Amino acid sequence: MRYAHTTIMVSDIEESIEFYQAVVGLELKCKFMTDQEDKLLAFLADKDGGTEIELIQDFRQKPQHGSGISLGFAVKNIEAYLEKIRSMGYETTDIISPNIRTQFFFVNDPDGIKIQLIEQI
């Protein structure tokens, strides 16, 4: 398993993209609207691809200052991983698929941090 990305909920995605490009030196990899058209997502990464962040602007609600962070880890078989995590007694969300190439679910760590397990199809 490798660390995939950190998700940050933002109130203005364009302002946030500009910040992470100018201040952190990340490059915009992609930006897209979810199939439900309720969220705009952007992925930024360093030139080596080792550091990656996901920005999400949710048009239904604004994030609270300092909240809305989750840690994402890539997995190869999302269904098997969901079954494994649930068999260990952890509560999870159902599998979420915001587009045809991506599936993920969340589980909370012992301190309530959202951990996203994600499979890119």
N, C-alpha and C positions, 0 to 999 in steps of 0.2 A: 504494500500500500504506500502511496506517496501523498504528500500534502498537495491538494489541488488549488485552493484559492481561499481568500477571505471575502465575505460578502458584507457590503456596507449599504445600508438603506440611506438614501439621500433625498433632500427636498428639491434640488435642482441639478439634474444629471449633467447638463452642459457646463455649469459652474464647477461641478466636481471633476469632470473630465479635464477641464482646463487646469485645475489645481494639481491633480495627480500627474499631468504631463509636465507642467512648469516646475513644480516644487520637487516632485519625487523622480521625475525623468522617465516615467512609464509611457509606453506607446499604446494607442488605441488599437486593439485587435479586431473587435467587432462591436456593433451596437444594433439592437433589434427590439421590436415590440413583441410582447407575448401574443400568442394566438388569440387570447381573450381580450387583447388591446387594453388591459388595465395596468400594465407595468411596462416600463422601458428599461432595458438592461444594457450595460456596457461592460466589456472585459478589457482590462489594460494589463500589460505585462512588460517586464524588462526585456532587453534585447536577447538574453539567453533563455527566456521563458521560465526561469526559476522562480520568479516572484510574480504572482498574478492576483489581481483583485477583481471582484465583480461589484459593480455599482447598480443599484436598483432604485428607480423612482416609481413609487406606487401612487397612481393617480387617485386612489380612493382614500388614502390617509397619509398624513405627514409623519415622518419619524420623530420620536422624542429625542432631544439632544442627548448624545452619548449612548443611545440604545440601537438595536437593530443590527448587531454584529453576529455572524455565525462563521464557523470554521468548516471548510469543505474538503473532503477527502475522496479521491477517485477510487472506484472499485470496478471489477470486471463483470460481475453478474449481480445486478441490483436485487432481483427476486431472491436469489440464494442468500444474499447478505441480509436482506430484510428478515427472512426466516431465521437465520442464525442469531441476529440481535434480539428478536422477539423470543426465541427459545431460551435466551439467557435471562429472560424476565424483564427486559427493558420495554417501556412503552415507546412507540414510534408513531409517526404520522403514516398515512398510507403513501404509496408511491405517487409522486407528482410528476407530470410530464408537461412542461410549459410549451414545448415544441416537439417535433417528431424525432429529434436527435438527442434529446436529453431526458433522463429519468432520475429522480432522487427522492430521498425521504430524510426526515429529521429525527434525531434522538437527542435528549438532553444529557449532558454530563452530570456528575453528582452535584455540581454547583449551579446547575440551570443554564449553562452555556449551550447554545444550539449547535449541534454537530450535524452537518449535511453530508450524507453519503451519496455520491453521484456517479452515474454511468453515462458516458458519452457514447452514443450509438453510431 
